[in-house]
């Protein structure tokens, strides 16, 4: 039997590639005769760079940058010389996972380091750039990134604004001679939220980055004023674009300040991995991630794989750290690490327990 193994990351424990290997080891232990096709996946969140670099055979490139708190850091991006394409994962620079928990308030953090990295990539000779922006620590609408690219933000007194939390005083924006760093800049987004409003970045994703309810009004006013001045001066408004609110408004910022185009990250992955062809060749698809829940079913990559399997008439099994039966959705079967062990053990020894879970699933295949 041909089995396609296409998991996303198990956040905080396993990369998508590590998850795929663990599942494969477990499956082979019970069904060694099966033909396994390993396809680690990403929908634009953390791990996008590693997944896409494997698909495009791009090589890692080290770079010095600063993180969201302006601390020096070593960043990695990937380079495909033949197509002159760079792959960037913003979480490698301004990711929430790079910071000590609770030490910094989002008003102190920005995307300046990402802008610096994009300049390094452009200077290397990249004509095309793919950037995955999930997992950020920031909520600055991409203003820090824009400052690194030469955009200047002034208040009513003509003074430079260097903290995004002061954008409610924004009066004027000066643009650099050229806003475009690349012939093509494609942004892989893992959510479809707009910039502003009840479904915008501040209220939906701000809390997980440290924004408190009494911070919402100021954060929203800052991003709203940014939108107003951009529209007034340059007649551009990307605030309602699906994905504009991704990564604390970085999707909006890349469109506004770097001539980017937003695409669902899963679409990019599916195109470069030739996913439809690989689904058609499979008799069973196994996917999974740390938690399979309502968000999974509302458009995340793992949920989209399950839907594509329904359309292709291929059985799809989901493996997760945690999952509720009511969130089964399009999955034919749902397996949880917590069926075998405690949540704490599942986190501490994720690869071991995922391997055992895959072995259990393989042994039950004949009852499918």
C-alpha positions in Angstrom: 0.0 0.0 0.0 1.2 3.5 -0.8 0.9 5.9 2.2 1.4 9.6 2.0 2.7 11.0 5.3 2.2 14.8 5.4 2.2 16.3 8.8 2.7 19.9 9.9 4.8 20.8 12.9 3.9 19.7 16.4 4.4 23.2 17.7 7.1 23.5 20.4 8.1 19.9 20.2 8.6 18.6 16.6 9.3 20.2 13.2 7.2 18.9 10.4 10.1 16.8 9.1 10.7 15.3 12.6 7.0 14.5 12.8 7.0 12.8 9.4 10.0 10.7 10.4 8.5 9.6 13.7 5.2 8.6 12.0 7.1 6.7 9.3 9.1 4.8 11.9 6.0 3.8 13.8 4.1 2.8 10.6 7.0 0.7 9.3 7.3 -1.2 12.6 3.8 -2.5 12.1 3.6 -2.6 8.2 7.1 -2.8 6.8 5.8 -3.8 3.4 4.1 -0.4 2.7 5.5 2.2 0.4 5.8 5.5 2.4 6.0 9.0 0.8 7.1 11.5 3.4 6.0 15.1 2.7 6.5 17.5 5.7 4.1 20.4 5.2 3.6 24.1 6.1 0.8 26.6 5.6 3.0 29.6 6.1 3.6 29.5 9.9 6.7 28.4 11.8 8.7 25.9 9.8 7.8 27.4 6.4 11.4 28.0 5.5 12.6 24.4 6.2 9.7 22.8 4.4 9.9 25.0 1.3 13.7 24.7 1.2 13.4 21.0 1.0 10.9 21.2 -1.8 13.0 23.7 -3.8 16.4 22.2 -2.9 17.5 25.6 -1.5 20.6 25.9 0.6 20.7 27.6 4.1 22.4 30.9 4.4 23.4 32.4 7.7 22.9 36.1 8.4 23.3 38.5 11.4 20.1 40.4 12.3 18.2 41.6 15.4 15.2 40.0 16.9 11.9 41.7 17.8 13.4 43.2 20.9 16.4 44.5 18.9 18.8 41.9 20.4 21.5 40.6 18.1 20.6 37.2 16.7 21.8 34.7 14.1 19.2 34.2 11.4 18.9 31.6 8.6 17.4 32.1 5.2 17.5 29.8 2.1 18.8 30.4 -1.4 18.0 28.7 -4.7 20.7 30.0 -7.1 19.2 28.5 -10.2 15.9 30.4 -10.0 17.5 33.4 -8.0 14.8 32.7 -5.4 15.2 33.4 -1.6 13.1 31.8 1.1 12.6 33.7 4.3 10.8 32.7 7.5 10.1 35.8 9.6 9.8 33.8 12.8 13.5 33.0 12.5 14.1 36.7 13.2 11.1 38.3 14.9 9.4 35.1 16.2 7.6 34.9 19.5 9.5 31.7 20.3 12.8 33.6 20.2 12.0 35.7 23.2 11.9 35.0 27.0 8.2 34.4 27.9 6.6 37.5 29.4 9.7 39.7 29.4 8.7 42.1 26.7 5.4 43.9 26.0 4.4 44.0 22.3 4.6 47.8 22.4 8.3 47.4 22.8 8.7 44.9 19.9 8.8 45.5 16.1 9.8 44.0 12.7 13.0 46.1 12.2 15.2 43.0 12.1 13.1 41.5 9.4 13.6 44.5 7.2 17.3 44.3 7.7 17.3 40.6 6.7 15.2 41.4 3.5 17.9 43.9 2.5 20.6 41.3 3.0 18.7 38.9 0.9 18.1 41.5 -1.9 21.8 42.5 -1.8 22.7 38.8 -2.3 21.1 38.9 -5.7 17.6 37.5 -5.1 15.1 38.5 -7.7 12.2 36.5 -6.2 11.5 36.0 -2.5 9.0 33.8 -0.7 8.4 34.7 2.9 6.3 32.9 5.5 5.2 35.2 8.3 3.5 33.1 10.9 4.7 32.9 14.5 5.6 36.5 15.0 6.0 38.3 18.3 4.9 41.6 16.8 1.8 43.7 16.2 3.4 46.7 14.5 1.8 46.5 11.1 5.2 46.0 9.5 6.3 49.6 10.4 9.6 48.4 11.9 10.4 46.5 8.7 9.4 49.6 6.6 11.8 51.8 8.6 14.7 49.4 7.8 13.8 49.7 4.1 14.0 53.5 4.3 10.5 54.6 5.0 10.2 57.5 7.4 7.2 58.1 9.8 6.7 61.6 11.2 4.5 63.0 13.9 2.7 66.4 13.8 5.9 68.2 15.0 7.9 66.7 12.2 9.7 64.3 14.5 10.5 60.7 13.5 8.3 58.0 15.0 10.5 55.0 16.0 8.0 53.2 18.3 4.9 51.8 16.6 2.9 52.5 19.8 3.2 56.2 18.9 1.6 55.9 15.5 -1.5 57.5 16.8 0.5 60.7 16.4 1.4 59.9 12.8 1.0 62.9 10.4 3.2 62.2 7.4 5.1 59.3 5.7 8.2 59.7 3.5 8.9 56.8 1.1 12.3 55.7 -0.2 13.2 56.1 -3.9 12.2 52.5 -4.6 9.9 50.4 -2.4 10.4 47.2 -4.3 13.4 45.0 -3.2 12.6 42.1 -5.6 10.9 41.5 -8.9 8.4 39.4 -7.0 7.8 39.2 -3.3 5.2 36.5 -2.3 4.0 36.4 1.3 2.7 33.1 2.6 0.0 33.7 5.2 -1.5 31.1 7.4 -4.6 33.1 8.4 -7.1 35.3 6.5 -7.8 38.0 9.0 -8.0 41.7 8.0 -5.8 44.3 9.8 -8.4 46.1 11.9 -11.6 45.5 13.7 -13.0 42.6 15.9 -11.4 40.0 13.6 -8.1 42.0 13.1 -4.7 41.2 14.4 -4.8 43.1 17.6 -7.9 41.5 19.2 -7.5 38.0 17.7 -3.8 37.3 18.0 -2.6 40.2 20.2 -3.4 38.4 23.5 -1.1 35.4 22.7 1.7 37.9 22.2 1.1 39.8 25.5 -1.4 42.5 24.6 -4.0 43.0 27.3 -7.6 44.1 26.8 -6.8 47.6 28.0 -4.0 47.8 25.3 -6.4 47.1 22.4 -7.7 50.7 21.9 -4.2 52.2 21.6 -2.9 49.4 19.3 -6.0 49.7 17.1 -5.8 53.5 16.9 -2.1 53.3 15.9 -2.8 50.8 13.1 -5.9 52.7 12.0 -3.9 56.0 11.8 -1.3 54.2 9.7 -3.9 53.1 7.3 -5.5 56.5 7.1 -2.2 58.3 6.3 -1.2 55.7 3.7 -4.6 56.1 2.0 -4.4 59.9 2.1 -0.9 60.2 0.8 -0.5 57.3 -1.5 -4.0 56.1 -2.2 -3.3 52.6 -1.1 -5.3 50.5 1.4 -4.5 46.9 2.0 -6.1 46.8 5.4 -9.1 44.6 4.2 -7.0 42.1 2.2 -7.4 38.6 3.5 -4.2 37.9 5.4 -3.5 41.6 6.1 -3.7 40.9 9.8 -1.4 38.0 9.7 1.7 38.3 12.0 0.5 41.4 13.7 -0.3 43.2 10.5 3.0 42.2 8.8 0.9 41.0 5.8 -0.5 44.6 5.5 3.0 46.1 5.9 4.7 44.0 3.3 2.0 44.9 0.8 2.1 48.6 1.7 5.8 49.1 2.0 7.5 46.3 0.0 5.2 45.7 -3.0 4.3 42.2 -1.9 1.5 39.9 -2.8 -0.3 37.8 -0.2 -1.1 34.1 -0.9 -2.4 31.3 1.4 0.7 29.5 2.5 -1.0 26.1 1.9 -1.4 27.0 -1.8 2.3 27.7 -2.2 3.1 24.4 -0.5 0.6 22.5 -2.6 2.0 23.9 -5.8 5.7 23.3 -5.1 5.1 19.8 -3.6 2.8 18.7 -6.5 0.4 17.7 -3.8 -2.6 16.8 -6.0 -0.5 14.3 -7.9 0.8 12.8 -4.7 -2.7 12.5 -3.2 -3.9 10.8 -6.3 -1.1 8.2 -6.0 -1.8 7.4 -2.4 -4.2 4.9 -0.9 -4.0 6.5 2.6 -2.9 9.9 3.7 -1.7 10.5 7.3 -1.4 14.1 8.4 -1.3 15.8 11.8 -0.2 18.6 14.1 0.1 19.4 17.8 -3.6 20.2 18.2 -6.4 19.3 15.8 -9.3 21.7 16.7 -11.7 24.1 15.1 -8.9 26.3 13.7 -7.6 23.2 11.9 -11.0 22.8 10.2 -11.3 26.5 9.4 -8.5 26.6 6.8 -5.2 25.5 8.4 -3.0 23.2 6.2 -3.8 20.0 8.0 -7.5 20.6 7.6 -7.1 21.5 4.0 -5.3 18.2 3.3 -8.2 16.3 4.8 -10.7 18.2 2.6 -8.6 17.5 -0.5 -8.6 13.8 0.4 -12.4 13.8 0.5 -12.4 15.4 -3.0 -9.9 12.8 -4.2 -11.7 9.9 -2.6 -8.6 9.0 -0.4 -8.9 8.1 3.2 -7.2 10.6 5.6 -6.2 9.9 9.1 -5.2 12.6 11.6 -2.6 12.2 14.3 -2.4 14.9 17.0 -1.1 15.7 20.4 -4.6 16.7 21.5 -7.9 16.6 19.6 -11.6 16.4 20.4 -13.9 13.9 18.6 -16.3 16.8 17.7 -13.4 18.3 15.6 -13.0 15.2 13.5 -14.3 17.0 10.4 -13.1 15.5 7.2 -10.8 13.0 8.9 -11.7 9.3 8.5 -10.0 8.6 11.8 -8.4 10.7 14.5 -5.7 9.5 16.9 -4.3 11.4 19.9 -1.1 11.1 21.8 -3.1 11.6 25.0 -4.8 8.2 24.3 -1.4 6.7 25.2 0.1 9.0 27.8 -0.3 12.2 29.7 -0.2 15.6 28.0 3.1 16.4 29.8 4.8 13.2 28.6 3.5 13.8 25.1 5.2 17.1 25.0 8.5 16.0 26.7 8.9 12.8 24.5 6.8 13.8 21.5 8.8 11.8 18.9 8.7 8.6 21.0 4.9 8.8 21.6 4.1 9.9 18.0 6.0 6.8 16.7 4.0 4.6 19.1 0.7 6.2 18.0 1.6 5.7 14.3 2.3 2.0 15.1 -1.0 1.6 16.8 -2.8 3.2 13.8 -1.0 0.9 11.4 -2.0 -2.2 13.3 -5.6 -1.0 13.1 -5.5 -0.4 9.3 -7.1 -3.7 8.5 -10.2 -2.7 10.4 -10.5 0.4 8.2 
